[in-house]
Amino acid sequence: MFSTKAFFVAFVAFVGAQVVSGAALVPATITACSDDASAGCVTIPVVSDDCTDLTGGLSFLNHEITAVTVPDGFVCSFYEEFGCLGSQNAPDVVVLTGGTWNMFFVPGIAGTQDFNDLTSSFSCSPI
C-alpha cells in the first residue's frame, strides 16, 4: 500500500514530468518582415517539412520579405516560386539556419547573395 506521503511524492513527480514534457510542444515560428513599414513583421507557425506559400492571408509578404528570424534548431529554405519549387543548389533557393537574417545578404551557392523581395514560399525542418 502507498502511504499518503509516497502517493504525494509520486504524484508531484508525475505532474512535474508532464509539465517538462509539455514545454517541448511549444510551436516553432518564423518572423518575416517586409520593408513596407505599414506591413511590418508577422509571426508564422512552422509546420515541419510542410511548404508554406505566401498566399491568402500571407500574400502581402509575397516577394516582399526583407528580413527573417529562423528559430534555433531549425533550417528553413526560402523559394522564389510557390510550392517550394527549386533546387537546393540553385540561385532561386536560399537555406538559412537559426538566427535573424537580412535578405539582402544571405548565403547562396556562389557566396553571399541578395534574396530581398524574392520569397514566395518556404519550408522548415528541425536540424
C-alpha positions, 0 to 999 in steps of 0.5 A: 500500500502507498502511504499518503506521503509516497502517493504525494511524492509520486504524484508531484513527480508525475505532474512535474514530468508532464509539465517538462514534457509539455514545454517541448510542444511549444510551436516553432515560428518564423518572423518575416518582415517586409520593408513596407513599414505599414506591413511590418513583421508577422509571426508564422507557425512552422509546420515541419517539412510542410511548404508554406506559400505566401498566399491568402492571408500571407500574400502581402509578404509575397516577394516582399520579405526583407528580413527573417528570424529562423528559430534555433534548431531549425533550417528553413529554405526560402523559394522564389516560386510557390510550392517550394519549387527549386533546387537546393543548389540553385540561385532561386533557393536560399537555406538559412539556419537559426538566427535573424537574417537580412535578405539582402545578404544571405548565403547562396551557392556562389557566396553571399547573395541578395534574396530581398523581395524574392520569397514566395514560399518556404519550408522548415525542418528541425536540424 
